[in-house]
């Protein structure tokens, strides 16, 4: 399982989440991906792409399948999504 966090240029909440994740780790591996570089991911997962509205935005993926979508992602919201799986 992996969390992919979509970020954007000049997104203060994205910077804040990235800084928070240097101090507090998620229970699964994660990576950041700029929204401009996420086009292949969005094409492969249209529902995930359609849900991107407030950054940072995260998806929980397992073996290429999107299991959960987290809008306006925070560590707490991401962990809640992981627990619910």
Beta strands, then each sheet from edge to edge (+ up, - down):
strand 1: 2-7
strand 2: 29-34
strand 3: 57-62
strand 4: 65-70
sheet 1: 2+ 1+ 3- 4+
end
